[in-house]
Amino acid sequence: MSLIENIIIIAYLAALGYLGFLGYKQTKNSADYLIAGGDTHPFIMALSYGATFISTAAIVGFGGVAAWLGNSLLWLTFCNIFIGIFVAFVFLGNPTRKLGVRLNAHTFPELLGKRFDSKFIQVFGGVLIAFFMPLYASAVLIGGTEFLVAYFHVDYHIALLVMSVVVTGYVLAGGLKGVMLTDALQGVIMFAAMIILLVMVVNAVGGMEAGFTKLVMVWDKTVASLASVDMKTLKPGSPDFMMKLSMNWGFEGWNKMPVFLSEGWLFVITTITMGVGVGVLAQPQLVVRFMTVKSKNELNRAVLIGGIFIIAMTGIIFLVGSLTNVWYYEFNEGKNALQSAGGVGKVIPHFINAAMPKWFAFIFLFALISAAMSTLSSQFHAMGTAIGRDIFEQIGSKKYSSMMVTRVGIIVMIIISVSLAYVFDKQPAIIARSTAIFFALCASIFLPTYFGGLFWKRMTKKGAIASMAVGTVVTTFWLLFVHFQEAKELGVCKALFGVNSLLSGKIIFVDAMIIALPLSIITAIIVSLMTKPEDEKLIKKCFED
């Protein structure tokens, strides 16, 4: 590496160290460590929220999916902005913040548990986070580590250890204050890299309008030509197999939505758009961000910042992913992106190294590392609070301070996450499925209780518990025995019944959340109306200023 590259890397690590130290100096009590003292600047809060939401999986994974399925993924950008930012900040943010203050709650499970005066709800939420989020964190760890390996040509295990140690340092020392300060820096780096990437890619394909026009031609030349090819003659998982599969699913071009209610339409709308777009509302590491500001004004000011950031992160990478097909066709002997890169997950890394100058590859590396670290730090903090605050303090001794217990919890969960990243580094499909499972479970289990807890005084503890139970059972069944992706990858249905799914037809393309969430909502309403209302003192404490 050049001297300049070494200097930049040292400066980056020094900045992270300084921000972690700043968080440490500003952390005086458990409220500072768990919710950043409740007085975070809206700019810091918005960037932290966005940087936590967007990981390497979003940039590399969904960028590659956009190269495969095209601009239909832009519906996810719309959903992320409207639901993940506007609805979350404007309608959920302030009620969450106010309820957290009234109940002195410092974690998402604690907020739900105190709202319904139920240790079970708090402990169950903590267990869910502690059980599934390490797999989610492992996916991010693996993505970030692979890029370190590819760029610096170092051993995978050394790269994984270095990344884990760096993130562990500032999370342990600075708590959520340190996490959010470093998130803000990393968010700025990610934003700048994406803007530069968009400009360079649009220029490379001759402009945005010309690029979209060329996409039609490239589809006809490289994908539509496979119409007469027998699917059985193609190697499963190969680029041609994937492109032929998209045609069978109802896709007719990268600039078009798939045929209405086709397999592809159900996959894009229910799994990608709704699964991620709605599931974000119940992500524990994101909900806690609303408790870090001191008033509604800060949340309102954060909306625009968060919206612009999400447009830059998801909108740009989806457009770029789709337009890579044009660049590869023009500069790689008439092949599309998947055919050139060798697979969905390889498109963005391959494109950056093949099409972009070396100086930008270095900048983009920092964007990806920043995306990984910002998400990881929030995940480690959320897992640590789940172990310490939501589980240990509820069922164990309370003679230890929350900060100490949480720090121990963070260390334990980091060890588990890093161990999984060592084990699954050659099996990324398992981790990717675990990420999808976590989103589906959070939405189906937490959302009815979360919404009801904020806006419906008549919702009862029994209604909340019943709703969470139904969400857990239905989501688990659907993922294990029905949905075409998870059921096949997990292999339980195949082992028990000899088939990948108990059902057949288009229904297997419907995401688990689409089935489980309505049933969970109905359960919450019916059981709450059938059971005795909660104590009036609790209701007053939760809803009266």
Secondary structure as GFF3:
##gff-version 3
##sequence-region A 1 545
A	DSSP	alpha_helix	3	26	.	.	.	ID=ss1
A	DSSP	alpha_helix	30	35	.	.	.	ID=ss2
A	DSSP	three_ten_helix	36	38	.	.	.	ID=ss3
A	DSSP	alpha_helix	42	53	.	.	.	ID=ss4
A	DSSP	alpha_helix	56	56	.	.	.	ID=ss5
A	DSSP	pi_helix	57	61	.	.	.	ID=ss6
A	DSSP	alpha_helix	62	69	.	.	.	ID=ss7
A	DSSP	three_ten_helix	71	73	.	.	.	ID=ss8
A	DSSP	alpha_helix	74	79	.	.	.	ID=ss9
A	DSSP	pi_helix	80	93	.	.	.	ID=ss10
A	DSSP	alpha_helix	94	103	.	.	.	ID=ss11
A	DSSP	alpha_helix	108	115	.	.	.	ID=ss12
A	DSSP	alpha_helix	119	152	.	.	.	ID=ss13
A	DSSP	alpha_helix	156	204	.	.	.	ID=ss14
A	DSSP	alpha_helix	208	222	.	.	.	ID=ss15
A	DSSP	three_ten_helix	224	226	.	.	.	ID=ss16
A	DSSP	three_ten_helix	231	233	.	.	.	ID=ss17
A	DSSP	alpha_helix	239	248	.	.	.	ID=ss18
A	DSSP	alpha_helix	263	266	.	.	.	ID=ss19
A	DSSP	pi_helix	267	274	.	.	.	ID=ss20
A	DSSP	alpha_helix	275	279	.	.	.	ID=ss21
A	DSSP	three_ten_helix	280	282	.	.	.	ID=ss22
A	DSSP	alpha_helix	284	287	.	.	.	ID=ss23
A	DSSP	three_ten_helix	288	292	.	.	.	ID=ss24
A	DSSP	alpha_helix	296	310	.	.	.	ID=ss25
A	DSSP	pi_helix	311	315	.	.	.	ID=ss26
A	DSSP	alpha_helix	316	331	.	.	.	ID=ss27
A	DSSP	alpha_helix	337	341	.	.	.	ID=ss28
A	DSSP	three_ten_helix	344	346	.	.	.	ID=ss29
A	DSSP	alpha_helix	347	355	.	.	.	ID=ss30
A	DSSP	alpha_helix	358	385	.	.	.	ID=ss31
A	DSSP	pi_helix	386	392	.	.	.	ID=ss32
A	DSSP	alpha_helix	393	395	.	.	.	ID=ss33
A	DSSP	alpha_helix	402	423	.	.	.	ID=ss34
A	DSSP	alpha_helix	428	455	.	.	.	ID=ss35
A	DSSP	alpha_helix	461	481	.	.	.	ID=ss36
A	DSSP	alpha_helix	484	490	.	.	.	ID=ss37
A	DSSP	alpha_helix	492	497	.	.	.	ID=ss38
A	DSSP	three_ten_helix	506	509	.	.	.	ID=ss39
A	DSSP	alpha_helix	512	530	.	.	.	ID=ss40
A	DSSP	alpha_helix	536	543	.	.	.	ID=ss41
###
